[in-house]
């Protein structure tokens, strides 16, 4: 079986797919599947997960013509093309090429069809997406051999859009060795620190978090909040002004994005991980924090109900009031209790999100598309 995973952007400063897709490619390769990761050229590509693997990396210019792209795809002799997002013209080109050449193709929307994202953070962006859906996107989705969702919530939202292709529900995988759980010896080095680590964009709810922190800090003056990530400079400047104008500069810092060892150390030195997001189809940073043994506070815009089921964090409706109340509860807890919550979260992630287990399920889905096995129970049909 020859599989092409196609992603427009593998930049380290990009979102979760820049981390999860290379890990998927690595897992498939370790299952001895012939896998090609095809990406558009970017400045700082996150390829370290491919080191030492049999994954073939093909880098193309983002401005490539349909004809040149088709030549590369046909030469690859792929059985399946798995598109890792939607909307951008390059994905539409790939879908057209697959259909023209009778190549099976699948699509992972990667959260881009979740209600908050689809309707757009602004009216204009929402209108553009609705037009694109009418012009080409719905056709590409419904002609696909399969859609992939990372959780039940995303699958339900795809069906609510009237999409008819089979849907496989498979979470993202995580390399557990990159995010080992901190041991009992680390408890004394954990700081009274909450960490936000993600892209710093309005969708992620940083302003809600700052408003909540302002209401709490007088009662928790020994706590700090660090906000780590990249984003539009103008928006980050706005957040810094909020921090300064509200007297939070002694307890809140915005730091540039972190990777590798630096990122891991930020996780393990923190008592809490907070992601007050409007919408996530998965949330790789949540899985990473939990893997490291850090309890998580996030919203019901994510599919992480398991936080409550395993008592490894809090899963709340997004509002300043809810964030404030939950942070107060967490920050009032004993460090030992927070540490134990994190241990439970790490165990949960290890049992459900190891990248090899995820790759095995993905392989089952691909083989079903090709008619090589019976339908796995995680693949769903649309109701007639």
Secondary structure as UniProt FT lines:
FT   STRAND          2..7
FT   TURN            12..13
FT   HELIX           17..30
FT   TURN            31..32
FT   STRAND          34..40
FT   HELIX           48..50
FT   TURN            51..52
FT   STRAND          56..60
FT   TURN            62..63
FT   HELIX           66..76
FT   STRAND          80..83
FT   HELIX           89..100
FT   TURN            101..102
FT   STRAND          104..108
FT   TURN            110..113
FT   HELIX           115..118
FT   HELIX           123..132
FT   HELIX           133..137
FT   HELIX           138..143
FT   STRAND          146..149
FT   HELIX           152..160
FT   TURN            161..162
FT   STRAND          167..169
FT   HELIX           176..179
FT   HELIX           184..189
FT   STRAND          193..197
FT   HELIX           202..204
FT   HELIX           206..216
FT   HELIX           217..219
FT   TURN            221..222
FT   STRAND          224..228
FT   HELIX           233..245
FT   TURN            246..247
FT   TURN            249..251
FT   STRAND          252..255
FT   HELIX           260..268
FT   STRAND          272..275
FT   HELIX           284..292
FT   STRAND          295..299
FT   TURN            300..301
FT   HELIX           306..309
FT   TURN            310..311
FT   STRAND          313..316
FT   HELIX           320..332
FT   HELIX           335..352
FT   HELIX           355..369
FT   TURN            370..371
FT   TURN            377..378
FT   STRAND          379..380
//
